[in-house]
């Protein structure tokens, strides 16, 4: 009886040690997978940041070549107005939100309305 209890205790200790090693191995594998996901996410973020930087530089080059000089407030205002316009807000509601006249908003949106209407014409021709 004593030998049976001792052998069962030894077997349980061996199984405990084996389960600890298996758990550690599984944790290491899971940690590697998390690291790989983190690395791929960081690479994607870096790629997106680089694309944004390149677009900003391209925009600056185009603005300099076109001779357009806008202050940062004017750029922000134009960006906000264009964003609202692209989200299908009416010119009247944009003017009301930005507390400017409707004619100022229309004047600001003239170049962008032409491009938008031109895209519709091409789509309707097909």
C-alpha positions in Angstrom: 0.0 0.0 0.0 2.8 2.4 0.9 4.6 1.6 -2.4 1.4 2.4 -4.3 1.0 5.7 -2.6 4.6 6.6 -3.2 4.5 5.6 -6.9 1.3 7.6 -7.3 2.9 10.7 -5.7 6.0 10.3 -8.0 3.8 10.0 -11.0 1.8 13.1 -10.0 5.0 15.1 -9.5 6.2 14.0 -12.9 2.9 14.9 -14.5 3.0 18.3 -12.8 6.5 19.0 -14.1 5.5 17.9 -17.6 2.4 20.2 -17.5 4.5 23.1 -16.4 6.9 22.6 -19.3 4.0 22.3 -21.8 2.3 25.4 -20.4 5.6 27.4 -20.7 6.0 26.2 -24.3 2.5 27.1 -25.2 3.0 30.6 -23.6 6.2 31.1 -25.6 4.4 30.2 -28.8 1.5 32.5 -28.0 4.0 35.3 -27.1 5.7 34.8 -30.5 2.4 35.1 -32.3 1.6 38.3 -30.5 5.0 39.7 -31.3 4.6 38.9 -35.0 1.1 40.6 -35.0 2.6 43.6 -33.3 5.5 43.8 -35.7 3.2 43.6 -38.8 0.9 46.2 -37.3 3.8 48.5 -36.7 5.0 48.0 -40.2 1.6 48.9 -41.6 1.4 52.0 -39.4 4.9 53.1 -40.6 3.8 52.6 -44.2 0.7 54.6 -43.7 2.7 57.4 -41.9 5.2 57.4 -44.8 2.3 57.7 -47.3 0.8 60.6 -45.4 4.2 62.3 -45.2 4.7 61.9 -49.0 1.2 63.2 -49.7 1.8 66.2 -47.5 5.1 66.9 -49.4 3.4 66.4 -52.7 0.6 68.8 -51.7 3.2 71.4 -50.6 5.1 71.0 -53.9 1.9 71.4 -55.9 0.8 74.4 -53.9 4.2 76.1 -54.4 4.2 75.4 -58.1 0.7 76.8 -58.4 1.7 79.8 -56.4 -1.0 79.3 -53.8 0.0 80.5 -50.4 -2.4 79.6 -47.6 -2.0 80.0 -43.9 -2.5 77.0 -41.7 -5.8 78.4 -40.6 -6.9 78.8 -44.2 -5.8 75.2 -45.0 -7.7 73.9 -42.0 -10.8 75.9 -42.9 -10.7 74.7 -46.6 -10.1 71.1 -45.4 -13.1 71.2 -43.1 -15.4 72.8 -45.6 -14.3 70.3 -48.3 -14.9 67.4 -45.8 -18.4 68.6 -45.1 -19.1 69.0 -48.8 -17.8 65.5 -49.6 -20.2 64.2 -46.9 -23.0 65.8 -48.8 -23.8 68.7 -46.6 -25.5 71.5 -48.4 -23.7 74.7 -49.1 -26.2 76.6 -46.8 -25.6 74.3 -43.9 -21.8 74.5 -44.3 -22.0 78.3 -44.4 -24.2 78.2 -41.2 -21.8 75.8 -39.4 -18.7 77.8 -40.3 -20.5 81.2 -39.8 -19.6 82.6 -43.2 -21.7 83.6 -46.2 -23.0 81.1 -48.7 -21.1 82.9 -51.5 -17.8 82.4 -49.7 -18.4 78.7 -49.4 -19.5 78.5 -53.1 -16.4 80.4 -54.1 -14.2 78.0 -52.1 -15.9 74.9 -53.5 -15.8 75.9 -57.2 -12.7 73.9 -58.1 -14.0 70.8 -56.3 -17.6 71.0 -57.6 -16.2 70.9 -61.2 -14.3 67.7 -60.5 -17.2 66.1 -58.8 -19.7 66.9 -61.6 -17.2 65.8 -64.2 -17.0 62.4 -62.5 -20.8 62.1 -62.6 -20.9 62.9 -66.3 -18.3 60.2 -67.1 -20.3 57.6 -65.0 -23.5 58.5 -66.8 -22.1 58.4 -70.3 -21.4 54.6 -69.9 
